[in-house]
């Protein structure tokens, strides 16, 4: 198989109508409706849920099915003194020349 760049491969039930994109909250298991609320939600929790979902898809792909021009890494660190865990996501894109556009595979 080869890399599949369609949004629905990465985010279940993704849809668009030419103006807006729509994604059900259920596409992100870590996210609740309260956390996603437009007025009272928490952007940190939204971003964490989105990155967690994208990373999970990435990690489940075989090496041959991953994009060559995008790389995602995740690391977890534990501070032994405080017991605080930190998770870091890094997403790296190859760009087309000097443009701000993702390079074709």
C-alpha positions in Angstrom: 0.0 0.0 0.0 1.0 3.6 -0.2 0.5 6.8 1.8 -3.2 7.9 1.8 -3.5 11.6 2.3 -7.3 11.9 2.5 -8.5 13.6 5.6 -11.0 10.9 6.4 -8.1 8.4 6.7 -6.7 10.5 9.5 -9.8 12.0 11.1 -13.0 9.9 11.1 -16.1 11.6 9.7 -14.2 14.6 8.4 -16.4 16.6 6.0 -16.4 19.9 4.2 -18.8 21.9 2.1 -16.5 24.3 0.3 -16.6 26.9 3.1 -16.5 25.0 6.4 -15.0 21.8 7.7 -17.0 19.6 10.2 -15.5 17.1 12.5 -17.5 15.2 15.1 -16.2 15.5 18.6 -16.3 11.7 18.7 -13.4 11.7 16.2 -11.2 12.6 19.2 -11.6 10.2 22.1 -9.8 12.4 24.5 -12.1 15.4 23.9 -15.5 16.1 25.6 -18.2 18.4 24.3 -17.5 20.7 27.3 -13.8 20.9 26.4 -14.7 21.7 22.7 -17.3 24.3 23.5 -16.7 27.5 21.5 -17.3 29.8 24.5 -16.1 27.9 27.5 -13.8 25.2 26.0 -10.1 24.8 26.4 -7.9 25.1 23.2 -5.1 23.2 24.9 -7.4 20.2 25.3 -8.6 20.5 21.8 -5.1 20.6 20.3 -3.9 17.8 22.6 -6.9 15.6 21.4 -6.2 16.4 17.7 -2.5 15.7 18.0 -3.2 12.5 19.9 -5.5 11.3 17.2 -3.2 12.2 14.3 -0.2 10.6 16.1 -2.2 7.4 16.7 -3.0 7.0 13.0 0.7 7.8 12.1 2.0 5.2 14.6 -0.4 2.5 13.3 0.8 2.9 9.7 3.5 0.6 8.4 6.7 2.5 7.3 5.8 2.1 3.7 2.4 3.7 4.3 3.7 6.8 6.1 4.2 10.0 4.2 7.7 10.7 3.2 7.4 14.5 3.5 5.8 14.6 7.0 7.1 13.1 10.2 5.4 12.9 13.6 7.2 12.1 16.8 5.9 11.9 20.4 7.8 11.6 23.6 6.8 11.4 27.2 8.9 12.6 30.1 8.4 12.1 33.8 9.8 14.4 36.4 10.6 12.0 39.3 10.7 14.8 41.9 7.2 16.2 41.1 5.6 13.2 39.5 4.6 15.5 36.6 4.4 13.9 33.2 5.1 16.0 30.0 4.1 14.9 26.5 5.8 16.5 23.5 4.6 16.1 19.9 6.8 17.2 17.0 5.5 17.5 13.4 8.0 18.1 10.6 7.0 18.9 7.0 9.2 19.1 3.9 8.3 22.2 2.0 8.3 22.9 -1.7 11.5 24.9 -2.3 11.2 28.1 -0.3 7.4 28.3 -0.4 5.2 27.7 2.6 3.5 24.7 1.0 3.9 21.1 1.8 6.0 19.3 -0.8 4.4 16.6 -2.9 5.1 13.1 -2.1 
